[in-house]
Amino acid sequence: MEPMIERIGGEEKVHLLVDHFYDLIETLPQGQAIMNMHLQGHGLSHVRPAQFEFLCGFFGGRRYYHERHGHMNLREIHAHVEIRKVDAEDWLAVMDKAMGDVGVEDAIRAQLNATFRRAALMLVNTA
């Protein structure tokens, strides 16, 4: 079976998805808490490139994030941030909208939503 990165349209589509996702994070009400987390953490300048690098590897493509940071451990990446269940749900809602907006096919979108849900809920670390 073809890697997910190829099924969704390659690195170009991942770039488009990440850029649109963060455009939504910066403008939608559901993105406000996530935006604030980034502002309190490492800031915004690293977010888009890091998310692109991570998702390429996560989708079965080149593992840019691993090459740069030596791991792809989501818990370690987010250890400095308090994440509530509502934050995870907001992230998931915005990512679902972004995938729909950039034309990720429905079947692939459903598969990614299930995978993202498991990952996002695993990161919840505060009430």
BAPADO-687836 format. One line per field, with one value per atom (N, C-alpha, C, O): x, y, z; atom name. Coordinates in nm, 4 decimals, always signed. Each point is the difference from the previous one (the first is absolute). Example, Ala and Ser with C-alpha at 12.3 -4.5 7.8 and 13.67 -1.06 7.14 Angstrom:
! BAPADO-687836
x (+1.3190; -0.0890; +0.0900; +0.1036; -0.1386; +0.0820; -0.0770; +0.0509)
y (-0.5690; +0.1190; +0.1200; -0.0019; +0.1069; +0.1190; +0.1090; +0.1108)
z (+0.7800; +0.0000; +0.0000; +0.0665; -0.1385; +0.0060; +0.0730; +0.0169)
at (N; CA; C; O; N; CA; C; O)
This chain:
! BAPADO-687836
x (+0.0841; -0.0841; +0.0880; +0.1059; -0.1508; +0.0686; +0.0059; -0.0976; +0.2111; +0.0069; -0.1051; -0.0375; -0.0077; -0.1025; +0.0419; -0.0832; +0.2101; +0.0439; -0.0290; -0.0350; +0.0496; -0.0300; -0.1506; -0.0483; -0.0255; -0.1450; -0.0667; -0.1047; +0.1655; -0.0621; +0.0512; -0.0557; +0.1615; +0.0467; +0.1432; +0.0397; +0.0392; +0.1417; +0.0301; -0.0881; +0.2157; +0.0457; -0.0689; -0.0257; -0.0040; -0.0673; -0.1341; -0.0350; -0.0393; -0.1299; +0.0187; -0.0808; +0.1866; +0.0273; +0.0291; -0.0492; +0.1286; +0.0260; -0.1305; -0.0239; -0.0590; -0.1281; -0.0863; -0.0602; +0.0543; -0.0789; +0.0507; -0.0789; +0.2089; +0.0577; -0.0232; -0.0400; +0.0645; -0.0206; -0.1455; -0.0290; -0.0620; -0.1419; -0.0424; -0.0758; +0.1243; -0.0307; +0.0392; -0.0799; +0.2021; +0.0432; -0.0660; -0.0149; -0.0247; -0.0828; -0.1309; -0.0465; -0.0125; -0.1242; +0.0238; -0.0807; +0.1910; +0.0331; +0.0083; -0.0438; +0.0998; +0.0178; -0.1292; -0.0055; -0.0995; -0.1210; -0.1284; -0.0913; +0.0812; -0.1236; -0.0031; +0.1050; -0.2225; -0.0103; +0.0592; +0.0616; -0.0797; +0.0553; +0.1522; +0.0604; +0.0009; +0.1453; +0.0616; +0.1214; -0.2017; +0.0525; +0.0872; +0.1110; -0.1596; +0.0781; +0.1293; +0.1043; -0.1114; +0.1191; +0.0998; +0.1204; -0.1711; +0.0845; +0.0701; +0.1200; -0.1951; +0.0578; +0.1068; +0.1006; -0.1209; +0.1019; +0.1305; +0.1073; -0.1169; +0.1212; +0.0675; +0.1227; -0.2011; +0.0574; +0.0686; +0.0974; -0.1470; +0.0615; +0.1169; +0.0841; -0.0786; +0.1057; +0.1158; +0.0638; -0.0374; +0.1140; -0.0327; +0.0845; -0.2052; -0.0392; -0.0538; -0.0135; -0.0169; -0.0646; +0.0961; -0.0358; +0.1552; +0.0881; +0.0377; +0.0254; -0.0215; +0.0406; -0.1156; +0.0232; -0.1467; -0.1141; -0.0268; -0.0100; -0.0015; -0.0342; +0.1083; -0.0326; +0.1601; +0.1011; +0.0086; +0.0172; -0.0288; +0.0087; -0.1179; +0.0174; -0.1365; -0.1177; +0.0137; -0.0325; +0.0802; +0.0236; +0.0995; -0.0249; +0.1370; +0.1035; -0.0545; +0.0270; -0.1036; -0.0550; -0.0997; +0.0086; -0.1027; -0.1048; +0.0549; -0.0529; +0.1571; +0.0595; +0.0415; -0.0319; +0.1017; +0.0407; -0.1171; -0.0057; -0.0876; -0.1191; -0.0825; -0.0625; +0.0626; -0.0753; +0.0804; -0.0454; +0.1637; +0.0775; +0.0977; +0.0540; -0.0303; +0.0970; +0.1330; +0.0308; +0.0462; +0.1299; -0.0193; -0.0893; +0.1725; -0.0123; +0.0852; +0.0962; -0.1332; +0.0743; +0.0104; +0.1070; -0.2160; +0.0003; +0.1003; +0.0766; -0.0768; +0.0940; +0.1437; +0.0883; -0.0652; +0.1345; +0.0488; +0.1177; -0.2067; +0.0373; +0.0072; +0.0870; -0.1786; -0.0126; +0.0365; +0.0094; +0.0113; +0.0418; -0.1120; +0.0267; -0.1496; -0.1144; -0.1270; -0.0001; -0.1084; -0.1333; -0.0994; -0.1141; +0.1579; -0.0814; -0.0943; +0.0433; -0.1719; -0.0974; -0.0058; -0.0097; +0.0156; -0.0046; +0.1198; -0.0140; +0.1299; +0.1195; -0.0104; +0.0374; -0.0877; -0.0147; -0.0908; +0.0241; -0.1287; -0.1002; +0.0137; -0.0894; +0.1985; +0.0159; -0.0063; -0.0402; +0.0786; +0.0046; -0.1359; -0.0108; -0.0933; -0.1301; -0.1073; -0.0055; -0.0800; -0.1177; -0.1076; -0.0375; -0.0121; -0.1008; -0.1231; +0.0069; -0.1200; -0.1282; -0.0723; +0.0344; -0.1342; -0.0780; -0.0648; -0.0046; -0.0452; -0.0626; +0.1012; -0.0364; +0.1622; +0.1042; +0.0217; +0.0127; -0.0088; +0.0161; -0.1181; +0.0183; -0.1391; -0.1197; +0.0001; -0.0392; +0.0830; +0.0094; +0.1016; -0.0260; +0.1417; +0.1024; -0.0575; +0.0179; -0.0870; -0.0586; -0.1033; -0.0035; -0.0804; -0.1033; +0.0630; -0.0445; +0.1476; +0.0657; +0.0739; -0.0035; +0.0696; +0.0698; -0.0999; +0.0270; -0.1411; -0.1022; -0.0469; -0.0133; -0.0115; -0.0419; +0.1092; -0.0283; +0.1526; +0.1112; +0.0100; +0.0186; -0.0308; +0.0075; -0.1127; +0.0223; -0.1424; -0.1120; +0.0218; -0.0255; +0.0728; +0.0203; +0.1047; -0.0132; +0.1179; +0.1058; -0.0256; +0.0822; -0.1950; -0.0404; +0.0538; +0.0136; +0.0176; +0.0370; -0.1247; -0.1070; +0.1204; -0.1133; -0.0664; +0.0667; -0.1984; -0.0778; +0.0491; +0.0108; +0.0192; +0.0444; +0.1346; +0.0213; +0.0683; +0.1310; -0.0175; +0.0631; -0.1476; -0.0285; -0.0531; +0.0421; -0.1329; -0.0545; +0.1097; +0.0054; +0.0809; +0.1104; +0.0950; +0.0413; -0.0075; +0.0894; -0.0656; +0.0666; -0.1951; -0.0694; +0.0087; +0.0219; -0.0388; +0.0093; +0.1413; +0.0175; +0.0818; +0.1394; +0.0342; +0.0607; -0.0995; +0.0253; -0.0699; +0.0559; -0.1769; -0.0748; +0.0777; +0.0148; +0.0347; +0.0780; +0.1217; +0.0294; +0.0402; +0.1204; -0.0336; +0.0666; -0.1691; -0.0354; -0.0456; +0.0391; -0.1203; -0.0498; +0.1106; -0.0058; +0.1057; +0.1152; +0.0795; +0.0679; -0.0772; +0.0771; -0.0678; +0.0626; -0.1898; -0.0715; +0.0718; +0.0210; +0.0163; +0.0779; -0.0494; +0.0662; -0.1813; -0.0572; -0.1514; -0.0521; -0.0165; -0.1480; -0.0525; -0.1213)
y (-0.1197; +0.1197; +0.1254; +0.0041; +0.0926; +0.1284; +0.0717; -0.0026; +0.0665; +0.0760; +0.1118; +0.0541; -0.0217; +0.1038; +0.1306; +0.0689; -0.0343; +0.1272; +0.0045; +0.1051; -0.2185; -0.0049; -0.0010; +0.0593; -0.1258; -0.0082; +0.1366; +0.0255; +0.0627; +0.1317; +0.1047; +0.1095; -0.1419; +0.0951; +0.0457; +0.0990; -0.1682; +0.0300; +0.1177; +0.0549; -0.0182; +0.1078; +0.1325; +0.0795; -0.0563; +0.1252; +0.0116; +0.1071; -0.2168; +0.0006; +0.0131; +0.0644; -0.1249; +0.0139; +0.1459; +0.0517; +0.0155; +0.1438; +0.0788; +0.0840; -0.1116; +0.0689; -0.0242; +0.0932; -0.2174; -0.0354; +0.0724; +0.0583; -0.0617; +0.0648; +0.1504; +0.0591; +0.0027; +0.1448; +0.0369; +0.0956; -0.1708; +0.0309; -0.0276; +0.0775; -0.1872; -0.0323; +0.1160; +0.0426; +0.0088; +0.1090; +0.1328; +0.0851; -0.0652; +0.1172; -0.0078; +0.1003; -0.2195; -0.0191; +0.0147; +0.0612; -0.1171; +0.0129; +0.1478; +0.0396; +0.0410; +0.1423; +0.0799; +0.1146; -0.1729; +0.0792; -0.0567; +0.0769; -0.2070; -0.0592; +0.0035; -0.0084; +0.0205; -0.0050; -0.1290; +0.0035; -0.1178; -0.1264; +0.0002; -0.0836; +0.1747; +0.0056; +0.0871; -0.0039; +0.0821; +0.0995; -0.0611; +0.0477; -0.1521; -0.0606; -0.0613; +0.0082; -0.0689; -0.0598; +0.1091; -0.0148; +0.1226; +0.1151; +0.0516; +0.0273; -0.0142; +0.0471; -0.0951; +0.0448; -0.1748; -0.0974; +0.0244; -0.0007; +0.0223; +0.0239; +0.1299; +0.0074; +0.0933; +0.1280; -0.0118; +0.0707; -0.1593; -0.0198; -0.0978; -0.0015; -0.0791; -0.0995; +0.0542; +0.0979; -0.1615; +0.0355; +0.1086; +0.0344; +0.0196; +0.1031; -0.0598; -0.1217; +0.2086; -0.0443; -0.0252; -0.0691; +0.1228; -0.0061; -0.1425; -0.0270; -0.0630; -0.1375; -0.0917; -0.1094; +0.1517; -0.0915; -0.0573; -0.1217; +0.2051; -0.0508; -0.0929; -0.1096; +0.1491; -0.0932; -0.1290; -0.1078; +0.1174; -0.1202; -0.0933; -0.1216; +0.1777; -0.0831; -0.0674; -0.1179; +0.1921; -0.0599; -0.1151; -0.1096; +0.1348; -0.1025; -0.1227; -0.1131; +0.1354; -0.1116; -0.0791; -0.1225; +0.1926; -0.0700; -0.0766; -0.1058; +0.1566; -0.0767; -0.1387; -0.1002; +0.0938; -0.1289; -0.0802; -0.1216; +0.1884; -0.0641; -0.0653; -0.1039; +0.1652; -0.0514; -0.0998; -0.0413; +0.0026; -0.1017; +0.0529; -0.0764; +0.2065; +0.0604; +0.0212; -0.0654; +0.1572; +0.0296; +0.0504; +0.0803; -0.1273; +0.0312; +0.1228; -0.0087; +0.1205; +0.1240; +0.0331; +0.0379; -0.0517; +0.0358; -0.0872; +0.0500; -0.1782; -0.0917; +0.0367; -0.0030; +0.0369; +0.0391; +0.1221; +0.0084; +0.0854; +0.1247; -0.0146; +0.0590; -0.1376; -0.0049; -0.1345; -0.0104; -0.0916; -0.1298; -0.0882; -0.1093; +0.1533; -0.0798; +0.0560; +0.1063; -0.1820; +0.0472; -0.0336; -0.0375; +0.0511; -0.0340; +0.1159; +0.1043; -0.1230; +0.1079; +0.0481; +0.1201; -0.2128; +0.0418; +0.0874; +0.1002; -0.1376; +0.0804; +0.1369; +0.1015; -0.0992; +0.1256; +0.0968; +0.1207; -0.1738; +0.0835; +0.0035; +0.0505; -0.1027; -0.0111; +0.1350; +0.0062; +0.0995; +0.1324; +0.0705; +0.1125; -0.1780; +0.0639; -0.0753; -0.1229; +0.1973; -0.0608; -0.0134; +0.0982; -0.2195; -0.0265; -0.0612; -0.1052; +0.1742; -0.0488; -0.0768; +0.0116; -0.0894; -0.0741; +0.0967; -0.0283; +0.1415; +0.0976; +0.0532; +0.0280; -0.0140; +0.0442; -0.1049; +0.0330; -0.1592; -0.1084; -0.0021; -0.0156; +0.0314; -0.0007; +0.1194; -0.0129; +0.1285; +0.1174; -0.0233; +0.0321; -0.0881; -0.0300; -0.0928; +0.0217; -0.1251; -0.0974; +0.0643; -0.0288; +0.1155; +0.0662; +0.0893; +0.0017; +0.0719; +0.0895; -0.0816; +0.0350; -0.1425; -0.0838; -0.0644; -0.0093; -0.0349; -0.0578; +0.1032; -0.0308; +0.1525; +0.1066; +0.0270; +0.0137; -0.0060; +0.0259; -0.1099; +0.0287; -0.1538; -0.1102; +0.0102; -0.0199; +0.0508; +0.0167; +0.1153; -0.0116; +0.1231; +0.1195; -0.0195; +0.0556; -0.1346; -0.0188; -0.1215; -0.0326; -0.0340; -0.1063; -0.1383; -0.0810; +0.0516; -0.1378; -0.0864; +0.0331; -0.1423; -0.0880; -0.0476; -0.0204; +0.0028; -0.0346; -0.1259; -0.0009; -0.1051; -0.1252; +0.0183; -0.0520; +0.1256; +0.0273; +0.0914; -0.0198; +0.1179; +0.0934; -0.0753; +0.0277; -0.1212; -0.0790; -0.0825; -0.0089; -0.0506; -0.0789; +0.0890; -0.0366; +0.1523; +0.0917; +0.0553; +0.0150; +0.0154; +0.0483; -0.1016; +0.0377; -0.1659; -0.1039; -0.0067; -0.0123; +0.0203; -0.0039; +0.1245; -0.0097; +0.1264; +0.1249; -0.0010; +0.0490; -0.1039; -0.0040; -0.0787; +0.0455; -0.1630; -0.0799; +0.0787; +0.0025; +0.0609; +0.0750; +0.1207; +0.0245; +0.0505; +0.1221; -0.0325; +0.0680; -0.1700; -0.0337; -0.0572; +0.0124; -0.0744; -0.0503; +0.1152; -0.0186; +0.1372; +0.1149; +0.0763; +0.0849; -0.1141; +0.0701; -0.0294; -0.1156; +0.2234; -0.0174; +0.0857; +0.0082; +0.0551; +0.0805; +0.0070; -0.0191; +0.0469; +0.0031; +0.1263; +0.0175)
z (+0.0000; +0.0000; +0.0000; +0.0627; -0.1314; -0.0133; +0.1354; +0.0750; -0.0426; +0.1258; +0.0025; -0.1040; +0.2219; +0.0162; -0.0660; -0.0591; +0.0683; -0.0583; -0.1500; -0.0537; -0.0134; -0.1434; -0.0236; -0.0964; +0.1834; -0.0151; +0.0160; -0.0596; +0.1406; +0.0185; -0.0982; -0.0081; -0.0668; -0.1003; +0.0159; -0.0613; +0.1420; +0.0129; +0.0918; +0.0661; -0.0647; +0.0884; -0.0307; +0.0904; -0.2169; -0.0366; +0.0727; +0.0498; -0.0438; +0.0679; +0.1514; +0.0670; -0.0128; +0.1436; +0.0324; +0.1003; -0.1837; +0.0195; -0.0012; +0.0868; -0.1848; -0.0118; +0.1234; +0.0534; -0.0086; +0.1181; +0.1241; +0.0744; -0.0518; +0.1188; -0.0042; +0.1003; -0.2138; -0.0096; +0.0244; +0.0719; -0.1312; +0.0195; +0.1442; +0.0585; -0.0015; +0.1395; +0.0914; +0.0834; -0.0985; +0.0882; -0.0343; +0.0878; -0.2120; -0.0311; +0.0783; +0.0542; -0.0483; +0.0760; +0.1500; +0.0700; -0.0206; +0.1430; +0.0377; +0.1080; -0.1970; +0.0281; -0.0128; +0.0446; -0.1052; -0.0250; +0.0603; +0.0301; -0.0117; +0.0529; +0.1527; +0.0637; -0.0048; +0.1468; +0.0582; +0.1065; -0.1754; +0.0503; +0.0033; +0.0671; -0.1372; -0.0029; +0.1072; +0.0201; +0.0489; +0.0939; +0.1096; +0.0241; +0.0423; +0.1088; -0.0533; +0.0647; -0.1817; -0.0601; -0.0374; +0.0208; -0.0754; -0.0331; +0.1258; -0.0017; +0.1097; +0.1262; +0.0526; +0.0549; -0.0708; +0.0428; -0.0734; +0.0603; -0.1906; -0.0784; +0.0428; +0.0057; +0.0239; +0.0427; +0.1355; +0.0262; +0.0605; +0.1316; -0.0057; +0.0899; -0.1939; -0.0127; -0.0803; +0.0388; -0.1501; -0.0845; -0.1019; -0.0826; +0.0876; -0.0953; -0.1285; -0.0127; -0.0820; -0.1236; -0.1158; -0.0954; +0.1019; -0.1168; -0.0390; -0.1174; +0.2127; -0.0297; -0.0386; -0.0514; +0.0751; -0.0037; -0.1389; -0.0150; -0.0844; -0.1338; -0.0545; -0.0457; +0.0485; -0.0514; +0.0819; -0.0569; +0.1886; +0.0837; -0.0260; -0.0066; -0.0080; -0.0283; -0.1368; -0.0147; -0.0845; -0.1319; +0.0118; -0.0503; +0.1165; +0.0144; +0.0719; -0.0404; +0.1467; +0.0757; -0.0846; -0.0084; -0.0541; -0.0748; -0.1200; -0.0342; -0.0299; -0.1104; +0.0488; -0.0641; +0.1755; +0.0558; +0.0524; -0.0186; +0.0838; +0.0558; -0.1104; +0.0215; -0.1392; -0.1145; -0.0840; -0.1067; +0.1539; -0.0706; -0.1019; -0.0800; +0.0817; -0.0906; +0.0709; +0.0997; -0.1530; +0.0597; +0.1422; +0.0269; +0.0624; +0.1427; +0.0348; +0.0763; -0.1330; +0.0223; +0.1482; +0.0475; +0.0254; +0.1426; +0.0748; +0.0824; -0.1104; +0.0647; -0.0361; +0.0857; -0.2100; -0.0434; +0.0771; +0.0347; -0.0081; +0.0663; +0.1526; +0.0641; -0.0064; +0.1460; +0.0618; +0.1223; -0.2031; +0.0507; +0.0523; +0.0500; -0.0600; +0.0456; -0.0627; -0.0620; +0.0805; -0.0405; +0.1112; -0.0269; +0.1506; +0.1156; +0.0319; +0.0491; -0.0770; +0.0200; +0.1443; +0.0252; +0.0696; +0.1412; +0.0351; +0.0702; -0.1182; +0.0265; -0.0673; +0.0588; -0.1803; -0.0733; +0.0752; +0.0004; +0.0632; +0.0660; +0.1521; +0.0679; -0.0130; +0.1452; +0.0714; +0.1162; -0.1825; +0.0622; +0.0012; +0.0488; -0.1024; -0.0180; +0.0778; -0.0039; +0.0746; +0.0620; -0.1065; -0.0641; +0.0453; -0.1026; +0.0658; +0.0636; -0.0806; +0.0518; -0.1106; -0.1177; +0.1566; -0.0993; -0.0991; -0.1197; +0.1681; -0.0898; -0.1022; -0.1142; +0.1543; -0.0934; -0.1093; -0.1179; +0.1592; -0.0972; -0.0970; -0.1207; +0.1742; -0.0854; -0.0957; -0.1160; +0.1649; -0.0876; -0.1115; -0.1160; +0.1514; -0.1006; -0.1060; -0.1199; +0.1655; -0.0927; -0.0917; -0.1197; +0.1749; -0.0808; -0.1067; -0.1147; +0.1531; -0.0957; -0.1068; -0.1179; +0.1583; -0.0982; -0.0960; -0.1197; +0.1705; -0.0879; -0.1022; -0.1184; +0.1643; -0.0919; -0.1030; -0.1190; +0.1646; -0.0921; -0.1055; -0.1182; +0.1607; -0.0967; -0.1023; -0.1194; +0.1659; -0.0927; -0.0954; -0.1199; +0.1734; -0.0819; -0.1091; -0.1091; +0.1376; -0.1003; -0.0888; -0.0857; +0.1057; -0.0909; +0.0290; -0.0917; +0.2183; +0.0344; -0.0194; +0.0511; -0.1237; -0.0296; +0.1286; +0.1014; -0.1064; +0.1190; +0.0703; +0.1227; -0.1968; +0.0620; +0.0698; +0.1095; -0.1728; +0.0599; +0.1205; +0.1038; -0.1184; +0.1096; +0.1222; +0.1123; -0.1324; +0.1108; +0.0666; +0.1226; -0.2023; +0.0544; +0.0807; +0.1100; -0.1645; +0.0710; +0.1258; +0.1025; -0.1085; +0.1196; +0.1131; +0.1151; -0.1460; +0.1029; +0.0580; +0.1212; -0.2076; +0.0452; +0.0810; +0.1067; -0.1572; +0.0726; +0.1360; +0.0981; -0.0910; +0.1264; +0.1055; +0.1134; -0.1508; +0.0960; +0.0481; +0.1196; -0.2114; +0.0361; +0.0869; +0.1005; -0.1384; +0.0740; +0.1416; +0.0949; -0.0801; +0.1336; +0.0879; +0.1224; -0.1827; +0.0743; +0.0631; +0.1010; -0.1614; +0.0479; +0.1131; +0.0635; -0.0374; +0.1074; +0.1316; +0.0368; +0.0335; +0.1227; +0.1164; +0.1034; -0.1196; +0.1084; -0.0184; -0.1099; +0.2198; -0.0050; -0.0632; -0.0114)
at (N; CA; C; O; N; CA; C; O; N; CA; C; O; N; CA; C; O; N; CA; C; O; N; CA; C; O; N; CA; C; O; N; CA; C; O; N; CA; C; O; N; CA; C; O; N; CA; C; O; N; CA; C; O; N; CA; C; O; N; CA; C; O; N; CA; C; O; N; CA; C; O; N; CA; C; O; N; CA; C; O; N; CA; C; O; N; CA; C; O; N; CA; C; O; N; CA; C; O; N; CA; C; O; N; CA; C; O; N; CA; C; O; N; CA; C; O; N; CA; C; O; N; CA; C; O; N; CA; C; O; N; CA; C; O; N; CA; C; O; N; CA; C; O; N; CA; C; O; N; CA; C; O; N; CA; C; O; N; CA; C; O; N; CA; C; O; N; CA; C; O; N; CA; C; O; N; CA; C; O; N; CA; C; O; N; CA; C; O; N; CA; C; O; N; CA; C; O; N; CA; C; O; N; CA; C; O; N; CA; C; O; N; CA; C; O; N; CA; C; O; N; CA; C; O; N; CA; C; O; N; CA; C; O; N; CA; C; O; N; CA; C; O; N; CA; C; O; N; CA; C; O; N; CA; C; O; N; CA; C; O; N; CA; C; O; N; CA; C; O; N; CA; C; O; N; CA; C; O; N; CA; C; O; N; CA; C; O; N; CA; C; O; N; CA; C; O; N; CA; C; O; N; CA; C; O; N; CA; C; O; N; CA; C; O; N; CA; C; O; N; CA; C; O; N; CA; C; O; N; CA; C; O; N; CA; C; O; N; CA; C; O; N; CA; C; O; N; CA; C; O; N; CA; C; O; N; CA; C; O; N; CA; C; O; N; CA; C; O; N; CA; C; O; N; CA; C; O; N; CA; C; O; N; CA; C; O; N; CA; C; O; N; CA; C; O; N; CA; C; O; N; CA; C; O; N; CA; C; O; N; CA; C; O; N; CA; C; O; N; CA; C; O; N; CA; C; O; N; CA; C; O; N; CA; C; O; N; CA; C; O; N; CA; C; O; N; CA; C; O; N; CA; C; O; N; CA; C; O; N; CA; C; O; N; CA; C; O; N; CA; C; O; N; CA; C; O; N; CA; C; O; N; CA; C; O; N; CA; C; O; N; CA; C; O; N; CA; C; O; N; CA; C; O; N; CA; C; O; N; CA; C; O; N; CA; C; O; N; CA; C; O; N; CA; C; O; N; CA; C; O; N; CA; C; O; N; CA; C; O; N; CA; C; O; N; CA; C; O; N; CA; C; O; N; CA; C; O; N; CA; C; O; N; CA; C; O; N; CA; C; O)
